[in-house]
């Protein structure tokens, strides 16, 4: 089953938008917290963990923002490469998906 990005259920889309907005707020708060905790403990392992958490949180924020932008401009659910509809199952698991599975596999190479 695919989500036709041109006729997607508006109620579902509104729920998704709200969920993504909540995730955005959570990730933004996490980023603020991680940035404020930038105290140097002298432990290189801890510094590495902190840097990895910052990168991961920023990536999450970018992915959420991208999904929200695609919802706003009406392209949510369309593969950015081939323009085919992304399967609903993929979007349920990965709501910020930008590509269908075949295009994602090509993109990762």
Biopython code that builds the backbone (N, CA, C, O; Angstrom):
import numpy as np
from Bio.PDB.StructureBuilder import StructureBuilder

atoms = [
    (1, "UNK", "N", (0.836, -1.187, 0.000)),
    (1, "UNK", "CA", (0.000, 0.000, 0.000)),
    (1, "UNK", "C", (0.876, 1.244, 0.000)),
    (1, "UNK", "O", (1.846, 1.328, 0.754)),
    (2, "UNK", "N", (0.540, 2.194, -0.834)),
    (2, "UNK", "CA", (1.272, 3.452, -0.916)),
    (2, "UNK", "C", (0.401, 4.589, -0.419)),
    (2, "UNK", "O", (-0.827, 4.502, -0.413)),
    (3, "UNK", "N", (1.059, 5.648, -0.006)),
    (3, "UNK", "CA", (0.367, 6.880, 0.337)),
    (3, "UNK", "C", (0.428, 7.751, -0.902)),
    (3, "UNK", "O", (1.511, 8.128, -1.351)),
    (4, "UNK", "N", (-0.726, 8.069, -1.453)),
    (4, "UNK", "CA", (-0.733, 8.994, -2.587)),
    (4, "UNK", "C", (-0.538, 10.384, -1.998)),
    (4, "UNK", "O", (-1.453, 10.943, -1.393)),
    (5, "UNK", "N", (0.640, 10.931, -2.173)),
    (5, "UNK", "CA", (0.986, 12.198, -1.521)),
    (5, "UNK", "C", (0.092, 13.346, -1.970)),
    (5, "UNK", "O", (0.057, 14.390, -1.318)),
    (6, "UNK", "N", (-0.632, 13.170, -3.073)),
    (6, "UNK", "CA", (-1.513, 14.237, -3.556)),
    (6, "UNK", "C", (-2.888, 14.185, -2.901)),
    (6, "UNK", "O", (-3.597, 15.190, -2.871)),
    (7, "UNK", "N", (-3.276, 13.006, -2.370)),
    (7, "UNK", "CA", (-4.615, 12.867, -1.785)),
    (7, "UNK", "C", (-4.557, 12.276, -0.380)),
    (7, "UNK", "O", (-5.502, 11.614, 0.049)),
    (8, "UNK", "N", (-3.478, 12.502, 0.328)),
    (8, "UNK", "CA", (-3.304, 11.930, 1.660)),
    (8, "UNK", "C", (-4.394, 12.442, 2.609)),
    (8, "UNK", "O", (-4.819, 13.594, 2.523)),
    (9, "UNK", "N", (-4.831, 11.573, 3.503)),
    (9, "UNK", "CA", (-5.859, 11.892, 4.494)),
    (9, "UNK", "C", (-5.396, 13.080, 5.336)),
    (9, "UNK", "O", (-4.356, 13.019, 5.992)),
    (10, "UNK", "N", (-6.171, 14.150, 5.312)),
    (10, "UNK", "CA", (-5.786, 15.388, 6.004)),
    (10, "UNK", "C", (-5.758, 15.218, 7.525)),
    (10, "UNK", "O", (-4.945, 15.847, 8.203)),
    (11, "UNK", "N", (-6.644, 14.370, 8.064)),
    (11, "UNK", "CA", (-6.627, 14.109, 9.509)),
    (11, "UNK", "C", (-5.344, 13.415, 9.917)),
    (11, "UNK", "O", (-4.726, 13.768, 10.921)),
    (12, "UNK", "N", (-4.946, 12.415, 9.124)),
    (12, "UNK", "CA", (-3.702, 11.694, 9.392)),
    (12, "UNK", "C", (-2.517, 12.646, 9.292)),
    (12, "UNK", "O", (-1.600, 12.602, 10.112)),
    (13, "UNK", "N", (-2.545, 13.500, 8.288)),
    (13, "UNK", "CA", (-1.464, 14.460, 8.083)),
    (13, "UNK", "C", (-1.395, 15.464, 9.235)),
    (13, "UNK", "O", (-0.305, 15.835, 9.669)),
    (14, "UNK", "N", (-2.549, 15.901, 9.730)),
    (14, "UNK", "CA", (-2.573, 16.828, 10.867)),
    (14, "UNK", "C", (-2.007, 16.159, 12.115)),
    (14, "UNK", "O", (-1.264, 16.781, 12.875)),
    (15, "UNK", "N", (-2.357, 14.889, 12.326)),
    (15, "UNK", "CA", (-1.812, 14.146, 13.465)),
    (15, "UNK", "C", (-0.302, 13.987, 13.335)),
    (15, "UNK", "O", (0.433, 14.144, 14.310)),
    (16, "UNK", "N", (0.153, 13.674, 12.127)),
    (16, "UNK", "CA", (1.581, 13.521, 11.880)),
    (16, "UNK", "C", (2.304, 14.840, 12.117)),
    (16, "UNK", "O", (3.361, 14.868, 12.748)),
    (17, "UNK", "N", (1.738, 15.933, 11.613)),
    (17, "UNK", "CA", (2.342, 17.256, 11.801)),
    (17, "UNK", "C", (2.480, 17.568, 13.291)),
    (17, "UNK", "O", (3.514, 18.076, 13.725)),
    (18, "UNK", "N", (1.442, 17.267, 14.075)),
    (18, "UNK", "CA", (1.480, 17.510, 15.522)),
    (18, "UNK", "C", (2.545, 16.641, 16.189)),
    (18, "UNK", "O", (3.289, 17.110, 17.051)),
    (19, "UNK", "N", (2.611, 15.386, 15.788)),
    (19, "UNK", "CA", (3.614, 14.477, 16.353)),
    (19, "UNK", "C", (5.032, 14.945, 16.017)),
    (19, "UNK", "O", (5.915, 14.935, 16.874)),
    (20, "UNK", "N", (5.240, 15.353, 14.767)),
    (20, "UNK", "CA", (6.560, 15.853, 14.364)),
    (20, "UNK", "C", (6.906, 17.152, 15.089)),
    (20, "UNK", "O", (8.060, 17.371, 15.457)),
    (21, "UNK", "N", (5.917, 18.008, 15.293)),
    (21, "UNK", "CA", (6.160, 19.253, 16.030)),
    (21, "UNK", "C", (6.561, 18.951, 17.463)),
    (21, "UNK", "O", (7.445, 19.610, 18.010)),
    (22, "UNK", "N", (5.917, 17.956, 18.083)),
    (22, "UNK", "CA", (6.300, 17.543, 19.437)),
    (22, "UNK", "C", (7.727, 17.003, 19.450)),
    (22, "UNK", "O", (8.522, 17.342, 20.326)),
    (23, "UNK", "N", (8.045, 16.149, 18.457)),
    (23, "UNK", "CA", (9.404, 15.610, 18.353)),
    (23, "UNK", "C", (10.421, 16.728, 18.161)),
    (23, "UNK", "O", (11.512, 16.689, 18.730)),
    (24, "UNK", "N", (10.058, 17.724, 17.357)),
    (24, "UNK", "CA", (10.952, 18.861, 17.125)),
    (24, "UNK", "C", (11.227, 19.591, 18.440)),
    (24, "UNK", "O", (12.373, 19.923, 18.741)),
    (25, "UNK", "N", (10.183, 19.836, 19.215)),
    (25, "UNK", "CA", (10.348, 20.523, 20.504)),
    (25, "UNK", "C", (11.226, 19.703, 21.446)),
    (25, "UNK", "O", (12.084, 20.257, 22.134)),
    (26, "UNK", "N", (11.021, 18.404, 21.478)),
    (26, "UNK", "CA", (11.820, 17.520, 22.333)),
    (26, "UNK", "C", (13.284, 17.548, 21.916)),
    (26, "UNK", "O", (14.173, 17.676, 22.758)),
    (27, "UNK", "N", (13.533, 17.428, 20.613)),
    (27, "UNK", "CA", (14.911, 17.413, 20.125)),
    (27, "UNK", "C", (15.595, 18.768, 20.309)),
    (27, "UNK", "O", (16.792, 18.828, 20.590)),
    (28, "UNK", "N", (14.848, 19.837, 20.153)),
    (28, "UNK", "CA", (15.403, 21.181, 20.360)),
    (28, "UNK", "C", (15.795, 21.364, 21.823)),
    (28, "UNK", "O", (16.855, 21.915, 22.122)),
    (29, "UNK", "N", (14.942, 20.904, 22.731)),
    (29, "UNK", "CA", (15.263, 20.986, 24.163)),
    (29, "UNK", "C", (16.492, 20.137, 24.471)),
    (29, "UNK", "O", (17.355, 20.537, 25.253)),
    (30, "UNK", "N", (16.563, 18.963, 23.849)),
    (30, "UNK", "CA", (17.726, 18.089, 24.057)),
    (30, "UNK", "C", (18.998, 18.764, 23.558)),
    (30, "UNK", "O", (20.034, 18.713, 24.221)),
    (31, "UNK", "N", (18.919, 19.393, 22.394)),
    (31, "UNK", "CA", (20.084, 20.082, 21.846)),
    (31, "UNK", "C", (20.528, 21.208, 22.769)),
    (31, "UNK", "O", (21.721, 21.377, 23.024)),
    (32, "UNK", "N", (19.571, 21.972, 23.266)),
    (32, "UNK", "CA", (19.888, 23.059, 24.197)),
    (32, "UNK", "C", (20.585, 22.501, 25.436)),
    (32, "UNK", "O", (21.587, 23.048, 25.897)),
    (33, "UNK", "N", (20.046, 21.414, 25.962)),
    (33, "UNK", "CA", (20.610, 20.776, 27.148)),
    (33, "UNK", "C", (22.035, 20.278, 26.886)),
    (33, "UNK", "O", (22.937, 20.493, 27.695)),
    (34, "UNK", "N", (22.221, 19.616, 25.755)),
    (34, "UNK", "CA", (23.554, 19.096, 25.413)),
    (34, "UNK", "C", (24.555, 20.226, 25.213)),
    (34, "UNK", "O", (25.719, 20.105, 25.594)),
    (35, "UNK", "N", (24.105, 21.315, 24.621)),
    (35, "UNK", "CA", (24.986, 22.457, 24.388)),
    (35, "UNK", "C", (25.383, 23.111, 25.706)),
    (35, "UNK", "O", (26.533, 23.511, 25.886)),
    (36, "UNK", "N", (24.431, 23.217, 26.624)),
    (36, "UNK", "CA", (24.707, 23.818, 27.930)),
    (36, "UNK", "C", (25.597, 22.928, 28.790)),
    (36, "UNK", "O", (26.317, 23.425, 29.656)),
    (37, "UNK", "N", (25.553, 21.614, 28.559)),
    (37, "UNK", "CA", (26.374, 20.673, 29.323)),
    (37, "UNK", "C", (27.770, 20.543, 28.747)),
    (37, "UNK", "O", (28.465, 19.564, 29.016)),
    (38, "UNK", "N", (28.172, 21.488, 27.983)),
    (38, "UNK", "CA", (29.440, 21.421, 27.275)),
    (38, "UNK", "C", (30.645, 21.565, 28.199)),
    (38, "UNK", "O", (31.691, 22.070, 27.793)),
    (39, "UNK", "N", (30.492, 21.121, 29.432)),
    (39, "UNK", "CA", (31.598, 21.193, 30.391)),
    (39, "UNK", "C", (32.632, 20.127, 30.051)),
    (39, "UNK", "O", (32.282, 18.980, 29.771)),
    (40, "UNK", "N", (33.880, 20.502, 30.076)),
    (40, "UNK", "CA", (34.971, 19.577, 29.786)),
    (40, "UNK", "C", (35.289, 18.777, 31.041)),
    (40, "UNK", "O", (35.756, 19.323, 32.041)),
    (41, "UNK", "N", (35.028, 17.479, 30.974)),
    (41, "UNK", "CA", (35.296, 16.611, 32.129)),
    (41, "UNK", "C", (36.716, 16.075, 32.106)),
    (41, "UNK", "O", (37.162, 15.466, 33.079)),
    (42, "UNK", "N", (37.427, 16.291, 31.019)),
    (42, "UNK", "CA", (38.771, 15.768, 30.894)),
    (42, "UNK", "C", (38.785, 14.330, 30.409)),
    (42, "UNK", "O", (39.855, 13.767, 30.176)),
    (43, "UNK", "N", (37.624, 13.734, 30.256)),
    (43, "UNK", "CA", (37.510, 12.355, 29.800)),
    (43, "UNK", "C", (37.256, 12.362, 28.292)),
    (43, "UNK", "O", (36.189, 12.781, 27.843)),
    (44, "UNK", "N", (38.251, 11.893, 27.500)),
    (44, "UNK", "CA", (38.073, 11.909, 26.048)),
    (44, "UNK", "C", (36.878, 11.079, 25.582)),
    (44, "UNK", "O", (36.233, 11.426, 24.593)),
    (45, "UNK", "N", (36.580, 9.999, 26.276)),
    (45, "UNK", "CA", (35.428, 9.174, 25.923)),
    (45, "UNK", "C", (34.134, 9.935, 26.096)),
    (45, "UNK", "O", (33.231, 9.841, 25.265)),
    (46, "UNK", "N", (34.044, 10.692, 27.179)),
    (46, "UNK", "CA", (32.843, 11.490, 27.439)),
    (46, "UNK", "C", (32.696, 12.593, 26.393)),
    (46, "UNK", "O", (31.588, 12.878, 25.939)),
    (47, "UNK", "N", (33.805, 13.208, 26.014)),
    (47, "UNK", "CA", (33.769, 14.248, 24.982)),
    (47, "UNK", "C", (33.296, 13.662, 23.655)),
    (47, "UNK", "O", (32.533, 14.293, 22.925)),
    (48, "UNK", "N", (33.757, 12.450, 23.352)),
    (48, "UNK", "CA", (33.341, 11.785, 22.121)),
    (48, "UNK", "C", (31.838, 11.486, 22.155)),
    (48, "UNK", "O", (31.133, 11.721, 21.173)),
    (49, "UNK", "N", (31.353, 10.969, 23.284)),
    (49, "UNK", "CA", (29.923, 10.680, 23.432)),
    (49, "UNK", "C", (29.090, 11.949, 23.274)),
    (49, "UNK", "O", (28.057, 11.945, 22.605)),
    (50, "UNK", "N", (29.546, 13.026, 23.890)),
    (50, "UNK", "CA", (28.845, 14.316, 23.814)),
    (50, "UNK", "C", (28.768, 14.801, 22.372)),
    (50, "UNK", "O", (27.721, 15.263, 21.919)),
    (51, "UNK", "N", (29.879, 14.694, 21.658)),
    (51, "UNK", "CA", (29.907, 15.128, 20.253)),
    (51, "UNK", "C", (28.965, 14.273, 19.408)),
    (51, "UNK", "O", (28.265, 14.798, 18.542)),
    (52, "UNK", "N", (28.942, 12.974, 19.651)),
    (52, "UNK", "CA", (28.059, 12.080, 18.896)),
    (52, "UNK", "C", (26.588, 12.404, 19.177)),
    (52, "UNK", "O", (25.767, 12.392, 18.260)),
    (53, "UNK", "N", (26.256, 12.690, 20.424)),
    (53, "UNK", "CA", (24.882, 13.052, 20.776)),
    (53, "UNK", "C", (24.466, 14.358, 20.106)),
    (53, "UNK", "O", (23.333, 14.490, 19.644)),
    (54, "UNK", "N", (25.381, 15.322, 20.056)),
    (54, "UNK", "CA", (25.087, 16.589, 19.387)),
    (54, "UNK", "C", (24.819, 16.378, 17.900)),
    (54, "UNK", "O", (23.858, 16.927, 17.361)),
    (55, "UNK", "N", (25.654, 15.591, 17.238)),
    (55, "UNK", "CA", (25.490, 15.323, 15.811)),
    (55, "UNK", "C", (24.156, 14.611, 15.565)),
    (55, "UNK", "O", (23.412, 14.978, 14.656)),
    (56, "UNK", "N", (23.862, 13.608, 16.365)),
    (56, "UNK", "CA", (22.626, 12.849, 16.221)),
    (56, "UNK", "C", (21.392, 13.728, 16.433)),
    (56, "UNK", "O", (20.425, 13.634, 15.678)),
    (57, "UNK", "N", (21.427, 14.564, 17.439)),
    (57, "UNK", "CA", (20.295, 15.445, 17.732)),
    (57, "UNK", "C", (20.098, 16.456, 16.620)),
    (57, "UNK", "O", (18.964, 16.715, 16.215)),
    (58, "UNK", "N", (21.175, 17.031, 16.121)),
    (58, "UNK", "CA", (21.057, 17.986, 15.004)),
    (58, "UNK", "C", (20.490, 17.303, 13.765)),
    (58, "UNK", "O", (19.669, 17.887, 13.059)),
    (59, "UNK", "N", (20.924, 16.062, 13.493)),
    (59, "UNK", "CA", (20.408, 15.323, 12.343)),
    (59, "UNK", "C", (18.909, 15.062, 12.519)),
    (59, "UNK", "O", (18.141, 15.197, 11.567)),
    (60, "UNK", "N", (18.493, 14.689, 13.729)),
    (60, "UNK", "CA", (17.069, 14.470, 13.990)),
    (60, "UNK", "C", (16.261, 15.731, 13.722)),
    (60, "UNK", "O", (15.190, 15.671, 13.118)),
    (61, "UNK", "N", (16.773, 16.868, 14.170)),
    (61, "UNK", "CA", (16.076, 18.144, 13.957)),
    (61, "UNK", "C", (15.976, 18.454, 12.469)),
    (61, "UNK", "O", (14.929, 18.905, 12.005)),
    (62, "UNK", "N", (17.045, 18.220, 11.715)),
    (62, "UNK", "CA", (17.019, 18.452, 10.270)),
    (62, "UNK", "C", (15.993, 17.548, 9.586)),
    (62, "UNK", "O", (15.262, 17.995, 8.703)),
    (63, "UNK", "N", (15.937, 16.274, 9.994)),
    (63, "UNK", "CA", (14.993, 15.337, 9.383)),
    (63, "UNK", "C", (13.549, 15.731, 9.696)),
    (63, "UNK", "O", (12.687, 15.688, 8.819)),
    (64, "UNK", "N", (13.294, 16.107, 10.926)),
    (64, "UNK", "CA", (11.946, 16.527, 11.326)),
    (64, "UNK", "C", (11.546, 17.793, 10.572)),
    (64, "UNK", "O", (10.428, 17.891, 10.067)),
    (65, "UNK", "N", (12.455, 18.755, 10.496)),
    (65, "UNK", "CA", (12.181, 20.002, 9.783)),
    (65, "UNK", "C", (11.881, 19.724, 8.313)),
    (65, "UNK", "O", (10.962, 20.307, 7.738)),
    (66, "UNK", "N", (12.658, 18.836, 7.715)),
    (66, "UNK", "CA", (12.425, 18.477, 6.318)),
    (66, "UNK", "C", (11.042, 17.875, 6.111)),
    (66, "UNK", "O", (10.344, 18.226, 5.159)),
    (67, "UNK", "N", (10.642, 16.963, 7.009)),
    (67, "UNK", "CA", (9.318, 16.345, 6.906)),
    (67, "UNK", "C", (8.217, 17.398, 7.061)),
    (67, "UNK", "O", (7.239, 17.394, 6.313)),
    (68, "UNK", "N", (8.379, 18.289, 8.022)),
    (68, "UNK", "CA", (7.386, 19.355, 8.209)),
    (68, "UNK", "C", (7.305, 20.260, 6.978)),
    (68, "UNK", "O", (6.215, 20.664, 6.573)),
    (69, "UNK", "N", (8.442, 20.571, 6.395)),
    (69, "UNK", "CA", (8.450, 21.394, 5.173)),
    (69, "UNK", "C", (7.757, 20.688, 4.019)),
    (69, "UNK", "O", (7.024, 21.319, 3.257)),
    (70, "UNK", "N", (7.984, 19.355, 3.877)),
    (70, "UNK", "CA", (7.332, 18.604, 2.803)),
    (70, "UNK", "C", (5.823, 18.535, 3.022)),
    (70, "UNK", "O", (5.052, 18.571, 2.063)),
    (71, "UNK", "N", (5.403, 18.434, 4.285)),
    (71, "UNK", "CA", (3.967, 18.461, 4.573)),
    (71, "UNK", "C", (3.397, 19.802, 4.142)),
    (71, "UNK", "O", (2.354, 19.859, 3.489)),
    (72, "UNK", "N", (4.082, 20.886, 4.507)),
    (72, "UNK", "CA", (3.604, 22.238, 4.175)),
    (72, "UNK", "C", (3.526, 22.489, 2.680)),
    (72, "UNK", "O", (2.586, 23.124, 2.202)),
    (73, "UNK", "N", (4.515, 21.992, 1.938)),
    (73, "UNK", "CA", (4.510, 22.288, 0.498)),
    (73, "UNK", "C", (3.800, 21.224, -0.343)),
    (73, "UNK", "O", (3.779, 21.312, -1.571)),
    (74, "UNK", "N", (3.218, 20.215, 0.323)),
    (74, "UNK", "CA", (2.412, 19.224, -0.382)),
    (74, "UNK", "C", (3.178, 18.109, -1.058)),
    (74, "UNK", "O", (2.611, 17.375, -1.868)),
    (75, "UNK", "N", (4.465, 17.965, -0.739)),
    (75, "UNK", "CA", (5.257, 16.904, -1.361)),
    (75, "UNK", "C", (5.528, 15.739, -0.416)),
    (75, "UNK", "O", (6.241, 14.802, -0.776)),
    (76, "UNK", "N", (4.962, 15.790, 0.799)),
    (76, "UNK", "CA", (5.190, 14.713, 1.762)),
    (76, "UNK", "C", (4.663, 13.399, 1.194)),
    (76, "UNK", "O", (3.544, 13.339, 0.684)),
    (77, "UNK", "N", (5.467, 12.360, 1.284)),
    (77, "UNK", "CA", (5.069, 11.045, 0.804)),
    (77, "UNK", "C", (5.530, 10.740, -0.601)),
    (77, "UNK", "O", (5.338, 9.625, -1.086)),
    (78, "UNK", "N", (6.140, 11.716, -1.268)),
    (78, "UNK", "CA", (6.680, 11.500, -2.612)),
    (78, "UNK", "C", (8.188, 11.338, -2.516)),
    (78, "UNK", "O", (8.859, 12.107, -1.828)),
    (79, "UNK", "N", (8.717, 10.341, -3.201)),
    (79, "UNK", "CA", (10.167, 10.127, -3.233)),
    (79, "UNK", "C", (10.824, 11.338, -3.903)),
    (79, "UNK", "O", (10.385, 11.774, -4.967)),
    (80, "UNK", "N", (11.862, 11.872, -3.290)),
    (80, "UNK", "CA", (12.546, 13.042, -3.842)),
    (80, "UNK", "C", (13.319, 12.722, -5.112)),
    (80, "UNK", "O", (13.663, 13.626, -5.874)),
    (81, "UNK", "N", (13.597, 11.443, -5.347)),
    (81, "UNK", "CA", (14.365, 11.081, -6.530)),
    (81, "UNK", "C", (13.461, 10.700, -7.699)),
    (81, "UNK", "O", (13.543, 11.298, -8.771)),
    (82, "UNK", "N", (12.597, 9.701, -7.492)),
    (82, "UNK", "CA", (11.783, 9.198, -8.607)),
    (82, "UNK", "C", (10.366, 9.777, -8.623)),
    (82, "UNK", "O", (9.636, 9.585, -9.595)),
    (83, "UNK", "N", (9.970, 10.479, -7.562)),
    (83, "UNK", "CA", (8.657, 11.120, -7.423)),
    (83, "UNK", "C", (7.496, 10.146, -7.243)),
    (83, "UNK", "O", (6.339, 10.566, -7.205)),
    (84, "UNK", "N", (7.795, 8.834, -7.131)),
    (84, "UNK", "CA", (6.727, 7.873, -6.847)),
    (84, "UNK", "C", (6.330, 8.008, -5.390)),
    (84, "UNK", "O", (7.072, 8.547, -4.569)),
    (85, "UNK", "N", (5.127, 7.500, -5.087)),
    (85, "UNK", "CA", (4.661, 7.534, -3.704)),
    (85, "UNK", "C", (5.480, 6.581, -2.839)),
    (85, "UNK", "O", (5.786, 5.463, -3.252)),
    (86, "UNK", "N", (5.828, 7.028, -1.648)),
    (86, "UNK", "CA", (6.534, 6.194, -0.674)),
    (86, "UNK", "C", (5.486, 5.343, 0.026)),
    (86, "UNK", "O", (4.451, 5.867, 0.438)),
    (87, "UNK", "N", (5.728, 4.033, 0.174)),
    (87, "UNK", "CA", (4.743, 3.165, 0.832)),
    (87, "UNK", "C", (4.391, 3.655, 2.238)),
    (87, "UNK", "O", (5.249, 4.123, 2.986)),
    (88, "UNK", "N", (3.108, 3.533, 2.574)),
    (88, "UNK", "CA", (2.607, 3.976, 3.880)),
    (88, "UNK", "C", (3.346, 3.289, 5.014)),
    (88, "UNK", "O", (3.625, 3.911, 6.039)),
    (89, "UNK", "N", (3.666, 2.012, 4.841)),
    (89, "UNK", "CA", (4.376, 1.273, 5.890)),
    (89, "UNK", "C", (5.735, 1.907, 6.183)),
    (89, "UNK", "O", (6.159, 1.976, 7.337)),
    (90, "UNK", "N", (6.402, 2.362, 5.149)),
    (90, "UNK", "CA", (7.713, 3.011, 5.341)),
    (90, "UNK", "C", (7.536, 4.330, 6.095)),
    (90, "UNK", "O", (8.310, 4.644, 6.999)),
    (91, "UNK", "N", (6.518, 5.094, 5.718)),
    (91, "UNK", "CA", (6.292, 6.382, 6.379)),
    (91, "UNK", "C", (5.848, 6.208, 7.832)),
    (91, "UNK", "O", (6.135, 7.059, 8.674)),
    (92, "UNK", "N", (5.153, 5.119, 8.125)),
    (92, "UNK", "CA", (4.763, 4.866, 9.515)),
    (92, "UNK", "C", (5.978, 4.592, 10.376)),
    (92, "UNK", "O", (6.049, 5.048, 11.517)),
    (93, "UNK", "N", (6.938, 3.850, 9.838)),
    (93, "UNK", "CA", (8.155, 3.511, 10.580)),
    (93, "UNK", "C", (9.144, 4.669, 10.567)),
    (93, "UNK", "O", (9.822, 4.925, 11.562)),
    (94, "UNK", "N", (9.222, 5.359, 9.453)),
    (94, "UNK", "CA", (10.215, 6.407, 9.240)),
    (94, "UNK", "C", (9.513, 7.645, 8.671)),
    (94, "UNK", "O", (9.603, 7.910, 7.472)),
    (95, "UNK", "N", (8.811, 8.408, 9.529)),
    (95, "UNK", "CA", (7.986, 9.510, 9.025)),
    (95, "UNK", "C", (8.768, 10.600, 8.287)),
    (95, "UNK", "O", (8.176, 11.392, 7.553)),
    (96, "UNK", "N", (10.072, 10.648, 8.470)),
    (96, "UNK", "CA", (10.861, 11.667, 7.776)),
    (96, "UNK", "C", (11.497, 11.137, 6.488)),
    (96, "UNK", "O", (12.359, 11.795, 5.904)),
    (97, "UNK", "N", (11.068, 9.937, 6.040)),
    (97, "UNK", "CA", (11.650, 9.332, 4.830)),
    (97, "UNK", "C", (11.520, 10.275, 3.641)),
    (97, "UNK", "O", (10.457, 10.836, 3.375)),
    (98, "UNK", "N", (12.629, 10.430, 2.939)),
    (98, "UNK", "CA", (12.653, 11.289, 1.750)),
    (98, "UNK", "C", (12.635, 10.485, 0.462)),
    (98, "UNK", "O", (12.308, 11.011, -0.601)),
    (99, "UNK", "N", (12.987, 9.205, 0.558)),
    (99, "UNK", "CA", (13.109, 8.357, -0.621)),
    (99, "UNK", "C", (12.351, 7.052, -0.428)),
    (99, "UNK", "O", (12.176, 6.587, 0.698)),
    (100, "UNK", "N", (11.897, 6.457, -1.544)),
    (100, "UNK", "CA", (11.363, 5.100, -1.498)),
    (100, "UNK", "C", (12.562, 4.166, -1.252)),
    (100, "UNK", "O", (13.709, 4.598, -1.358)),
    (101, "UNK", "N", (12.308, 2.916, -0.930)),
    (101, "UNK", "CA", (13.394, 1.994, -0.584)),
    (101, "UNK", "C", (14.403, 1.828, -1.725)),
    (101, "UNK", "O", (15.603, 1.929, -1.472)),
    (102, "UNK", "N", (13.970, 1.577, -2.975)),
    (102, "UNK", "CA", (14.966, 1.425, -4.045)),
    (102, "UNK", "C", (15.858, 2.663, -4.218)),
    (102, "UNK", "O", (17.068, 2.539, -4.406)),
    (103, "UNK", "N", (15.263, 3.837, -4.154)),
    (103, "UNK", "CA", (16.059, 5.067, -4.303)),
    (103, "UNK", "C", (16.953, 5.292, -3.093)),
    (103, "UNK", "O", (18.071, 5.784, -3.243)),
    (104, "UNK", "N", (16.484, 4.943, -1.891)),
    (104, "UNK", "CA", (17.305, 5.076, -0.683)),
    (104, "UNK", "C", (18.530, 4.182, -0.778)),
    (104, "UNK", "O", (19.634, 4.585, -0.411)),
    (105, "UNK", "N", (18.328, 2.945, -1.281)),
    (105, "UNK", "CA", (19.455, 2.030, -1.443)),
    (105, "UNK", "C", (20.478, 2.587, -2.425)),
    (105, "UNK", "O", (21.681, 2.481, -2.186)),
    (106, "UNK", "N", (20.026, 3.171, -3.509)),
    (106, "UNK", "CA", (20.932, 3.802, -4.472)),
    (106, "UNK", "C", (21.623, 5.002, -3.863)),
    (106, "UNK", "O", (22.805, 5.232, -4.117)),
    (107, "UNK", "N", (20.896, 5.778, -3.056)),
    (107, "UNK", "CA", (21.434, 6.972, -2.422)),
    (107, "UNK", "C", (22.548, 6.624, -1.429)),
    (107, "UNK", "O", (23.501, 7.386, -1.269)),
    (108, "UNK", "N", (22.423, 5.470, -0.764)),
    (108, "UNK", "CA", (23.400, 5.058, 0.260)),
    (108, "UNK", "C", (24.693, 4.534, -0.342)),
    (108, "UNK", "O", (25.698, 4.433, 0.361)),
    (109, "UNK", "N", (24.691, 4.207, -1.596)),
    (109, "UNK", "CA", (25.905, 3.649, -2.209)),
    (109, "UNK", "C", (26.960, 4.683, -2.430)),
    (109, "UNK", "O", (28.037, 4.367, -2.936)),
]
sb = StructureBuilder()
sb.init_structure("model")
sb.init_model(0)
sb.init_chain("A")
sb.init_seg("    ")
for serial, (resi, resn, name, xyz) in enumerate(atoms, 1):
    if name == "N":
        sb.init_residue(resn, " ", resi, " ")
    sb.init_atom(name, np.array(xyz, "f"), 0.0, 1.0, " ", f" {name:<3s}", serial, name[0])
structure = sb.get_structure()
